[in-house]
Amino acid sequence: KNEVEQSPQNLTAQEGEFITINCSYSVGISALHWLQQHPGGGIVSLFMLSSGKKKHGRLIATINIQEKHSSLHITASHPRDSAVYICAVSSYAGGTSYGKLTFGQGTILTVHP
Amino acid sequence: DTGVSQNPRHKITKRGQNVTFRCDPISEHNRLYWYRQTLGQGPEFLTYFQNEAQLEKSRLLSDRFSAERPKGSFSTLEIQRTEQGDSAMYLCASSPPGIAGGNEQFFGPGTRLTVL
């Protein structure tokens, strides 16, 4: 079992729909990251959070430390939101954490007009 | 542009050849990471530098792989005697000093390696 699991692996939506991507992890973490990757490879950091909830524009990220679960929500989805969304955690190892990331396999989101 | 840059963006090589990739992090970032991403998968950690010190290496990094960051600025990743299984996107990321558990990481565009 991977340390970071995302669901769904693929998600298709119509423009305007509310979207949720889920992430579960099995290790102790110092932070959880949500990243966006467009075709061609470029990765952009969307959120880094260790508790609670963060919001940026139409994007909302939440984390439940006790349940080791995080969600990324997109409100009023738009075709330009089409991308791969990746959950990643920075975890403690032997009492230290250099911030290296362990990634989920990604969720491919396609939003149709 | 003051983001993370990587060169080359694409590299095609024949099996058995050596290749070297370069990463230039954001100038004030002392932490630098290399990751590898194969098609359809999330990236995997390869190695980490804090300033010029290589503090962690993944078991994925075989003896054919070596990375350096000689002056704590740019970093190079070399693969010797390339194999077809080395074909992947090689990603570099940097982050600023400060929080022990890590900060937000800024990614470069990646170098896509194809080994024929």
Interface residues (C-beta under 8 A of the other chain):
Chain A: V4 S30 A31 H33 L35 G40 G41 G42 I43 V44 S45 M48 S50 I86 A88 S90 Y92 T96 S97 Y98 G99 K100 L101 T102 F103 G104 Q105 G106
Chain B: R31 Y33 Y35 Q37 G40 Q41 G42 P43 E44 F45 Y48 Q50 L55 E56 M89 L91 A93 S95 I99 A100 G101 G102 N103 E104 Q105 F106 F107 P109 G110 R112
